[in-house]
């Protein structure tokens, strides 16, 4: 097996998730804590639901 640094694998996993439409919760939490410390951090479930609603809002849903 090829050996790659952990940073490469984190980048590869994040890229794959974004390609599939799965948002990066950890990056969102970091952003909130750094730039909006007064805002509560939502649970992963709440974050995922909000991102899905924002993605598909007004489109009538999508297939594939």
N, CA, C and O atoms as a CHARMM CRD file, in Angstrom:
* protein
*
  256
    1    1 UNK  N      0.84500  -1.18500   0.00000 PROA 1      0.00000
    2    1 UNK  CA     0.00000   0.00000   0.00000 PROA 1      0.00000
    3    1 UNK  C      0.88600   1.24400   0.00000 PROA 1      0.00000
    4    1 UNK  O      1.91700   1.28400   0.67200 PROA 1      0.00000
    5    2 UNK  N      0.48100   2.23600  -0.74700 PROA 2      0.00000
    6    2 UNK  CA     1.20800   3.48700  -0.79000 PROA 2      0.00000
    7    2 UNK  C      1.01000   4.25500   0.50500 PROA 2      0.00000
    8    2 UNK  O     -0.07000   4.22600   1.09400 PROA 2      0.00000
    9    3 UNK  N      2.04500   4.93200   0.93900 PROA 3      0.00000
   10    3 UNK  CA     1.93500   5.72400   2.16700 PROA 3      0.00000
   11    3 UNK  C      1.80800   7.19200   1.80200 PROA 3      0.00000
   12    3 UNK  O      2.66200   7.75700   1.11800 PROA 3      0.00000
   13    4 UNK  N      0.73700   7.79300   2.26700 PROA 4      0.00000
   14    4 UNK  CA     0.49000   9.21300   2.07600 PROA 4      0.00000
   15    4 UNK  C      0.31400   9.85400   3.44600 PROA 4      0.00000
   16    4 UNK  O     -0.12700   9.19300   4.38700 PROA 4      0.00000
   17    5 UNK  N      0.65000  11.11300   3.56500 PROA 5      0.00000
   18    5 UNK  CA     0.42600  11.80200   4.84200 PROA 5      0.00000
   19    5 UNK  C     -1.06700  11.87900   5.17100 PROA 5      0.00000
   20    5 UNK  O     -1.91700  11.84300   4.28100 PROA 5      0.00000
   21    6 UNK  N     -1.36400  11.98400   6.45600 PROA 6      0.00000
   22    6 UNK  CA    -2.76700  12.08100   6.90000 PROA 6      0.00000
   23    6 UNK  C     -3.47300  13.26300   6.25600 PROA 6      0.00000
   24    6 UNK  O     -4.66400  13.18200   5.95600 PROA 6      0.00000
   25    7 UNK  N     -2.75900  14.35200   6.04300 PROA 7      0.00000
   26    7 UNK  CA    -3.37800  15.53800   5.44300 PROA 7      0.00000
   27    7 UNK  C     -3.91600  15.21900   4.05300 PROA 7      0.00000
   28    7 UNK  O     -4.97300  15.72100   3.67100 PROA 7      0.00000
   29    8 UNK  N     -3.21000  14.39600   3.29600 PROA 8      0.00000
   30    8 UNK  CA    -3.67800  14.00800   1.96600 PROA 8      0.00000
   31    8 UNK  C     -4.98300  13.24300   2.06500 PROA 8      0.00000
   32    8 UNK  O     -5.91700  13.51100   1.31000 PROA 8      0.00000
   33    9 UNK  N     -5.05900  12.29100   2.98900 PROA 9      0.00000
   34    9 UNK  CA    -6.27800  11.49000   3.12800 PROA 9      0.00000
   35    9 UNK  C     -7.45300  12.35100   3.58500 PROA 9      0.00000
   36    9 UNK  O     -8.57600  12.17100   3.11400 PROA 9      0.00000
   37   10 UNK  N     -7.19700  13.28600   4.50200 PROA 10     0.00000
   38   10 UNK  CA    -8.27900  14.18400   4.93300 PROA 10     0.00000
   39   10 UNK  C     -8.78300  14.99800   3.73600 PROA 10     0.00000
   40   10 UNK  O     -9.98900  15.15700   3.55000 PROA 10     0.00000
   41   11 UNK  N     -7.86200  15.50400   2.94000 PROA 11     0.00000
   42   11 UNK  CA    -8.22800  16.27300   1.75500 PROA 11     0.00000
   43   11 UNK  C     -9.01000  15.39600   0.76900 PROA 11     0.00000
   44   11 UNK  O    -10.02200  15.83100   0.21900 PROA 11     0.00000
   45   12 UNK  N     -8.54400  14.17100   0.54800 PROA 12     0.00000
   46   12 UNK  CA    -9.20800  13.26900  -0.40000 PROA 12     0.00000
   47   12 UNK  C    -10.62400  12.92600   0.06700 PROA 12     0.00000
   48   12 UNK  O    -11.55400  12.90600  -0.74000 PROA 12     0.00000
   49   13 UNK  N    -10.78900  12.66000   1.34500 PROA 13     0.00000
   50   13 UNK  CA   -12.11800  12.33400   1.88600 PROA 13     0.00000
   51   13 UNK  C    -13.03300  13.54700   1.78800 PROA 13     0.00000
   52   13 UNK  O    -14.19400  13.42000   1.40000 PROA 13     0.00000
   53   14 UNK  N    -12.51400  14.72900   2.14100 PROA 14     0.00000
   54   14 UNK  CA   -13.32700  15.94600   2.05100 PROA 14     0.00000
   55   14 UNK  C    -13.74500  16.20200   0.61000 PROA 14     0.00000
   56   14 UNK  O    -14.90100  16.54500   0.36000 PROA 14     0.00000
   57   15 UNK  N    -12.84600  16.04600  -0.32700 PROA 15     0.00000
   58   15 UNK  CA   -13.15500  16.24800  -1.74400 PROA 15     0.00000
   59   15 UNK  C    -14.22100  15.27400  -2.20900 PROA 15     0.00000
   60   15 UNK  O    -15.16400  15.66700  -2.89700 PROA 15     0.00000
   61   16 UNK  N    -14.08200  14.00700  -1.84000 PROA 16     0.00000
   62   16 UNK  CA   -15.07300  13.00000  -2.23600 PROA 16     0.00000
   63   16 UNK  C    -16.44100  13.32900  -1.65000 PROA 16     0.00000
   64   16 UNK  O    -17.45400  13.20900  -2.33900 PROA 16     0.00000
   65   17 UNK  N    -16.47900  13.74100  -0.39500 PROA 17     0.00000
   66   17 UNK  CA   -17.76200  14.08500   0.22700 PROA 17     0.00000
   67   17 UNK  C    -18.40400  15.27600  -0.46100 PROA 17     0.00000
   68   17 UNK  O    -19.60900  15.27000  -0.71300 PROA 17     0.00000
   69   18 UNK  N    -17.61600  16.29600  -0.76800 PROA 18     0.00000
   70   18 UNK  CA   -18.17300  17.47500  -1.43400 PROA 18     0.00000
   71   18 UNK  C    -18.67000  17.12900  -2.83300 PROA 18     0.00000
   72   18 UNK  O    -19.67700  17.67400  -3.28500 PROA 18     0.00000
   73   19 UNK  N    -17.97400  16.23200  -3.52200 PROA 19     0.00000
   74   19 UNK  CA   -18.42300  15.80300  -4.85800 PROA 19     0.00000
   75   19 UNK  C    -19.77100  15.09900  -4.78300 PROA 19     0.00000
   76   19 UNK  O    -20.57800  15.19100  -5.70700 PROA 19     0.00000
   77   20 UNK  N    -20.01100  14.39700  -3.68100 PROA 20     0.00000
   78   20 UNK  CA   -21.27300  13.67900  -3.49300 PROA 20     0.00000
   79   20 UNK  C    -22.33400  14.55100  -2.84400 PROA 20     0.00000
   80   20 UNK  O    -23.46900  14.11200  -2.65800 PROA 20     0.00000
   81   21 UNK  N    -21.97700  15.78200  -2.49600 PROA 21     0.00000
   82   21 UNK  CA   -22.95600  16.68100  -1.89000 PROA 21     0.00000
   83   21 UNK  C    -23.05800  16.57700  -0.38200 PROA 21     0.00000
   84   21 UNK  O    -24.02500  17.07100   0.19900 PROA 21     0.00000
   85   22 UNK  N    -22.08300  15.94300   0.27600 PROA 22     0.00000
   86   22 UNK  CA   -22.09600  15.83100   1.72400 PROA 22     0.00000
   87   22 UNK  C    -21.27800  16.99300   2.28900 PROA 22     0.00000
   88   22 UNK  O    -20.07800  17.07000   2.02800 PROA 22     0.00000
   89   23 UNK  N    -21.88900  17.89200   3.05200 PROA 23     0.00000
   90   23 UNK  CA   -21.18200  19.06600   3.56700 PROA 23     0.00000
   91   23 UNK  C    -20.15700  18.69500   4.63300 PROA 23     0.00000
   92   23 UNK  O    -20.26000  17.63900   5.25600 PROA 23     0.00000
   93   24 UNK  N    -19.17400  19.55700   4.84200 PROA 24     0.00000
   94   24 UNK  CA   -18.10000  19.33300   5.80800 PROA 24     0.00000
   95   24 UNK  C    -18.46200  19.96800   7.15100 PROA 24     0.00000
   96   24 UNK  O    -18.26700  21.16700   7.35400 PROA 24     0.00000
   97   25 UNK  N    -18.98300  19.16200   8.05200 PROA 25     0.00000
   98   25 UNK  CA   -19.43400  19.64000   9.35200 PROA 25     0.00000
   99   25 UNK  C    -18.27800  20.19800  10.18000 PROA 25     0.00000
  100   25 UNK  O    -18.42500  21.24400  10.81200 PROA 25     0.00000
  101   26 UNK  N    -17.13500  19.51800  10.18700 PROA 26     0.00000
  102   26 UNK  CA   -16.00200  19.97200  10.99000 PROA 26     0.00000
  103   26 UNK  C    -15.52100  21.35100  10.55500 PROA 26     0.00000
  104   26 UNK  O    -15.20300  22.19000  11.39700 PROA 26     0.00000
  105   27 UNK  N    -15.46500  21.59000   9.25500 PROA 27     0.00000
  106   27 UNK  CA   -15.05200  22.90700   8.76200 PROA 27     0.00000
  107   27 UNK  C    -16.08700  23.96600   9.15900 PROA 27     0.00000
  108   27 UNK  O    -15.72600  25.09400   9.49200 PROA 27     0.00000
  109   28 UNK  N    -17.35700  23.60300   9.12200 PROA 28     0.00000
  110   28 UNK  CA   -18.41600  24.53200   9.51100 PROA 28     0.00000
  111   28 UNK  C    -18.30500  24.90500  10.98700 PROA 28     0.00000
  112   28 UNK  O    -18.44300  26.07400  11.34700 PROA 28     0.00000
  113   29 UNK  N    -18.05600  23.90500  11.84300 PROA 29     0.00000
  114   29 UNK  CA   -17.91500  24.15600  13.27400 PROA 29     0.00000
  115   29 UNK  C    -16.70300  25.05400  13.53000 PROA 29     0.00000
  116   29 UNK  O    -16.78400  25.98600  14.33000 PROA 29     0.00000
  117   30 UNK  N    -15.58200  24.78300  12.85700 PROA 30     0.00000
  118   30 UNK  CA   -14.39600  25.64100  13.00800 PROA 30     0.00000
  119   30 UNK  C    -14.70700  27.07800  12.60100 PROA 30     0.00000
  120   30 UNK  O    -14.31600  28.02500  13.28400 PROA 30     0.00000
  121   31 UNK  N    -15.41500  27.23000  11.48200 PROA 31     0.00000
  122   31 UNK  CA   -15.77800  28.56100  11.01000 PROA 31     0.00000
  123   31 UNK  C    -16.65300  29.28000  12.04000 PROA 31     0.00000
  124   31 UNK  O    -16.41200  30.44500  12.35800 PROA 31     0.00000
  125   32 UNK  N    -17.66500  28.58600  12.55600 PROA 32     0.00000
  126   32 UNK  CA   -18.54600  29.20700  13.55200 PROA 32     0.00000
  127   32 UNK  C    -17.76500  29.65400  14.77700 PROA 32     0.00000
  128   32 UNK  O    -17.94900  30.77200  15.26000 PROA 32     0.00000
  129   33 UNK  N    -16.89800  28.79300  15.28000 PROA 33     0.00000
  130   33 UNK  CA   -16.14800  29.12400  16.50200 PROA 33     0.00000
  131   33 UNK  C    -15.17300  30.27500  16.28700 PROA 33     0.00000
  132   33 UNK  O    -14.95800  31.08200  17.19100 PROA 33     0.00000
  133   34 UNK  N    -14.58400  30.35600  15.10000 PROA 34     0.00000
  134   34 UNK  CA   -13.61400  31.41300  14.82900 PROA 34     0.00000
  135   34 UNK  C    -14.27600  32.75100  14.49100 PROA 34     0.00000
  136   34 UNK  O    -13.81800  33.80000  14.94500 PROA 34     0.00000
  137   35 UNK  N    -15.34600  32.72000  13.70100 PROA 35     0.00000
  138   35 UNK  CA   -15.92700  33.95200  13.18200 PROA 35     0.00000
  139   35 UNK  C    -17.26100  34.35800  13.80300 PROA 35     0.00000
  140   35 UNK  O    -17.65100  35.52200  13.71800 PROA 35     0.00000
  141   36 UNK  N    -17.95800  33.41900  14.42300 PROA 36     0.00000
  142   36 UNK  CA   -19.27700  33.69700  15.00400 PROA 36     0.00000
  143   36 UNK  C    -19.40000  33.00100  16.36700 PROA 36     0.00000
  144   36 UNK  O    -20.27600  32.15400  16.54500 PROA 36     0.00000
  145   37 UNK  N    -18.53700  33.34400  17.32600 PROA 37     0.00000
  146   37 UNK  CA   -18.56300  32.63500  18.61500 PROA 37     0.00000
  147   37 UNK  C    -19.87000  32.79800  19.38600 PROA 37     0.00000
  148   37 UNK  O    -20.16200  32.01300  20.28900 PROA 37     0.00000
  149   38 UNK  N    -20.65100  33.80500  19.03700 PROA 38     0.00000
  150   38 UNK  CA   -21.92400  34.01700  19.73500 PROA 38     0.00000
  151   38 UNK  C    -23.02300  33.07000  19.24600 PROA 38     0.00000
  152   38 UNK  O    -24.04000  32.91100  19.92100 PROA 38     0.00000
  153   39 UNK  N    -22.83300  32.44700  18.09600 PROA 39     0.00000
  154   39 UNK  CA   -23.84500  31.53500  17.52400 PROA 39     0.00000
  155   39 UNK  C    -23.69200  30.13900  18.10400 PROA 39     0.00000
  156   39 UNK  O    -22.57300  29.65500  18.26900 PROA 39     0.00000
  157   40 UNK  N    -24.81500  29.48600  18.41600 PROA 40     0.00000
  158   40 UNK  CA   -24.72600  28.10600  18.91000 PROA 40     0.00000
  159   40 UNK  C    -24.31100  27.15900  17.77200 PROA 40     0.00000
  160   40 UNK  O    -24.64700  27.38200  16.60900 PROA 40     0.00000
  161   41 UNK  N    -23.58600  26.11700  18.12600 PROA 41     0.00000
  162   41 UNK  CA   -23.15900  25.11400  17.14400 PROA 41     0.00000
  163   41 UNK  C    -24.26000  24.06300  17.04400 PROA 41     0.00000
  164   41 UNK  O    -24.58500  23.42000  18.04200 PROA 41     0.00000
  165   42 UNK  N    -24.84200  23.87500  15.85200 PROA 42     0.00000
  166   42 UNK  CA   -25.91200  22.88800  15.71100 PROA 42     0.00000
  167   42 UNK  C    -25.35400  21.46200  15.75900 PROA 42     0.00000
  168   42 UNK  O    -24.16700  21.24100  15.51800 PROA 42     0.00000
  169   43 UNK  N    -26.21200  20.51800  16.06700 PROA 43     0.00000
  170   43 UNK  CA   -25.80500  19.11400  16.01600 PROA 43     0.00000
  171   43 UNK  C    -25.54400  18.74200  14.56000 PROA 43     0.00000
  172   43 UNK  O    -25.96300  19.45900  13.65100 PROA 43     0.00000
  173   44 UNK  N    -24.86000  17.63500  14.33700 PROA 44     0.00000
  174   44 UNK  CA   -24.59000  17.21200  12.96800 PROA 44     0.00000
  175   44 UNK  C    -25.90100  16.98100  12.21800 PROA 44     0.00000
  176   44 UNK  O    -26.02600  17.35100  11.05100 PROA 44     0.00000
  177   45 UNK  N    -26.87400  16.37000  12.88900 PROA 45     0.00000
  178   45 UNK  CA   -28.16300  16.10100  12.24400 PROA 45     0.00000
  179   45 UNK  C    -28.85800  17.37500  11.80200 PROA 45     0.00000
  180   45 UNK  O    -29.36800  17.45600  10.68500 PROA 45     0.00000
  181   46 UNK  N    -28.87700  18.37300  12.68100 PROA 46     0.00000
  182   46 UNK  CA   -29.51100  19.65300  12.33100 PROA 46     0.00000
  183   46 UNK  C    -28.75600  20.33500  11.19800 PROA 46     0.00000
  184   46 UNK  O    -29.36700  20.88200  10.28000 PROA 46     0.00000
  185   47 UNK  N    -27.43200  20.30200  11.26200 PROA 47     0.00000
  186   47 UNK  CA   -26.60700  20.88700  10.20500 PROA 47     0.00000
  187   47 UNK  C    -26.87300  20.20900   8.86400 PROA 47     0.00000
  188   47 UNK  O    -27.04500  20.88900   7.85300 PROA 47     0.00000
  189   48 UNK  N    -26.90900  18.88300   8.84300 PROA 48     0.00000
  190   48 UNK  CA   -27.11800  18.13100   7.61100 PROA 48     0.00000
  191   48 UNK  C    -28.49100  18.42900   7.01700 PROA 48     0.00000
  192   48 UNK  O    -28.61800  18.64100   5.81100 PROA 48     0.00000
  193   49 UNK  N    -29.52600  18.44500   7.87200 PROA 49     0.00000
  194   49 UNK  CA   -30.87500  18.74500   7.37900 PROA 49     0.00000
  195   49 UNK  C    -30.94900  20.14300   6.76800 PROA 49     0.00000
  196   49 UNK  O    -31.55200  20.33200   5.71200 PROA 49     0.00000
  197   50 UNK  N    -30.33300  21.12200   7.43800 PROA 50     0.00000
  198   50 UNK  CA   -30.36200  22.48800   6.92400 PROA 50     0.00000
  199   50 UNK  C    -29.63900  22.57900   5.58100 PROA 50     0.00000
  200   50 UNK  O    -30.10400  23.27200   4.67600 PROA 50     0.00000
  201   51 UNK  N    -28.52200  21.89700   5.44600 PROA 51     0.00000
  202   51 UNK  CA   -27.76800  21.91900   4.18200 PROA 51     0.00000
  203   51 UNK  C    -28.55900  21.24300   3.06400 PROA 51     0.00000
  204   51 UNK  O    -28.55300  21.71600   1.92700 PROA 51     0.00000
  205   52 UNK  N    -29.24000  20.14100   3.38000 PROA 52     0.00000
  206   52 UNK  CA   -30.05200  19.46200   2.37700 PROA 52     0.00000
  207   52 UNK  C    -31.21800  20.33900   1.93600 PROA 52     0.00000
  208   52 UNK  O    -31.52100  20.42400   0.74600 PROA 52     0.00000
  209   53 UNK  N    -31.86800  20.98600   2.89200 PROA 53     0.00000
  210   53 UNK  CA   -32.98100  21.87600   2.55100 PROA 53     0.00000
  211   53 UNK  C    -32.49900  23.03700   1.68700 PROA 53     0.00000
  212   53 UNK  O    -33.16200  23.41000   0.72000 PROA 53     0.00000
  213   54 UNK  N    -31.35700  23.60300   2.02900 PROA 54     0.00000
  214   54 UNK  CA   -30.80800  24.71600   1.24200 PROA 54     0.00000
  215   54 UNK  C    -30.44900  24.25100  -0.16800 PROA 54     0.00000
  216   54 UNK  O    -30.61400  24.99600  -1.13400 PROA 54     0.00000
  217   55 UNK  N    -29.96500  23.03700  -0.28200 PROA 55     0.00000
  218   55 UNK  CA   -29.55200  22.51900  -1.58800 PROA 55     0.00000
  219   55 UNK  C    -30.74500  22.26900  -2.50600 PROA 55     0.00000
  220   55 UNK  O    -30.68800  22.55500  -3.70200 PROA 55     0.00000
  221   56 UNK  N    -31.80900  21.74200  -1.94700 PROA 56     0.00000
  222   56 UNK  CA   -32.94200  21.33300  -2.78700 PROA 56     0.00000
  223   56 UNK  C    -34.13700  22.27700  -2.72400 PROA 56     0.00000
  224   56 UNK  O    -35.14700  22.01700  -3.37800 PROA 56     0.00000
  225   57 UNK  N    -34.05700  23.34300  -1.97300 PROA 57     0.00000
  226   57 UNK  CA   -35.17200  24.28000  -1.79600 PROA 57     0.00000
  227   57 UNK  C    -35.60900  24.84300  -3.14900 PROA 57     0.00000
  228   57 UNK  O    -34.78400  25.32500  -3.92600 PROA 57     0.00000
  229   58 UNK  N    -36.89300  24.77900  -3.41400 PROA 58     0.00000
  230   58 UNK  CA   -37.44700  25.40800  -4.60000 PROA 58     0.00000
  231   58 UNK  C    -37.20200  24.68100  -5.90000 PROA 58     0.00000
  232   58 UNK  O    -37.62500  25.15400  -6.95500 PROA 58     0.00000
  233   59 UNK  N    -36.53100  23.54700  -5.85800 PROA 59     0.00000
  234   59 UNK  CA   -36.25100  22.83700  -7.10800 PROA 59     0.00000
  235   59 UNK  C    -37.24600  21.72100  -7.36800 PROA 59     0.00000
  236   59 UNK  O    -37.25500  21.13800  -8.45200 PROA 59     0.00000
  237   60 UNK  N    -38.08300  21.41900  -6.38800 PROA 60     0.00000
  238   60 UNK  CA   -39.02400  20.30900  -6.56000 PROA 60     0.00000
  239   60 UNK  C    -38.36900  18.96200  -6.41800 PROA 60     0.00000
  240   60 UNK  O    -38.95700  17.94400  -6.78200 PROA 60     0.00000
  241   61 UNK  N    -37.14800  18.93700  -5.89200 PROA 61     0.00000
  242   61 UNK  CA   -36.42300  17.67500  -5.73500 PROA 61     0.00000
  243   61 UNK  C    -35.64500  17.34400  -7.00300 PROA 61     0.00000
  244   61 UNK  O    -35.88700  17.89500  -8.07700 PROA 61     0.00000
  245   62 UNK  N    -34.73500  16.45100  -6.83900 PROA 62     0.00000
  246   62 UNK  CA   -33.91800  16.04600  -7.98400 PROA 62     0.00000
  247   62 UNK  C    -33.73900  14.54800  -7.96900 PROA 62     0.00000
  248   62 UNK  O    -33.83900  13.89800  -6.92900 PROA 62     0.00000
  249   63 UNK  N    -33.47900  14.02900  -9.11500 PROA 63     0.00000
  250   63 UNK  CA   -33.12100  12.62100  -9.23200 PROA 63     0.00000
  251   63 UNK  C    -31.70900  12.57700  -9.78100 PROA 63     0.00000
  252   63 UNK  O    -31.41500  13.19300 -10.80600 PROA 63     0.00000
  253   64 UNK  N    -30.86000  11.87100  -9.11900 PROA 64     0.00000
  254   64 UNK  CA   -29.45500  11.69300  -9.54000 PROA 64     0.00000
  255   64 UNK  C    -28.73700  13.02300  -9.59200 PROA 64     0.00000
  256   64 UNK  O    -27.55200  13.07200  -9.92400 PROA 64     0.00000
